[in-house]
Amino acid sequence: QVQLVESGGDAVQPGGSLRLSCSASGIIFSAHAMGWYRQAPGKQRELVATITSGGSTNYAGSVKGRFTISRDNAKNTVYLQMSSLKPEDTAVYYCNAELRFFSFWGQGTQVTVSS
């Protein structure tokens, strides 16, 4: 079955950095567009960044210039490098894999930015 397993979430101070990883199995990883989404308490899930099978990237305006999404098809893994973290980046971060009509989600990893 399809599994997306996120890791790397942690508690950090404002201005800090984290790298999230999402390891995929059960899918042809290289064919899927991959994405990171986040959901803060009391808010709707929102797009953070996506990367197509061809490597094109897209970012939410709030993270552009601070976050970088990348993928390693040999390792079936997508990454989210986050820097200059702000308290408003606090959320559960979810990995997503999408191909045509199919969309798969991971269980999420908590990122907390607080002094």
Secondary structure as GFF3:
##gff-version 3
##sequence-region A 1 115
A	DSSP	beta_strand	3	7	.	.	.	ID=ss1
A	DSSP	beta_strand	11	12	.	.	.	ID=ss2
A	DSSP	beta_strand	18	25	.	.	.	ID=ss3
A	DSSP	three_ten_helix	29	31	.	.	.	ID=ss4
A	DSSP	beta_strand	33	39	.	.	.	ID=ss5
A	DSSP	beta_strand	46	51	.	.	.	ID=ss6
A	DSSP	beta_strand	57	59	.	.	.	ID=ss7
A	DSSP	beta_strand	67	72	.	.	.	ID=ss8
A	DSSP	beta_strand	77	82	.	.	.	ID=ss9
A	DSSP	three_ten_helix	87	89	.	.	.	ID=ss10
A	DSSP	beta_strand	91	99	.	.	.	ID=ss11
A	DSSP	beta_strand	102	105	.	.	.	ID=ss12
A	DSSP	beta_strand	109	113	.	.	.	ID=ss13
###
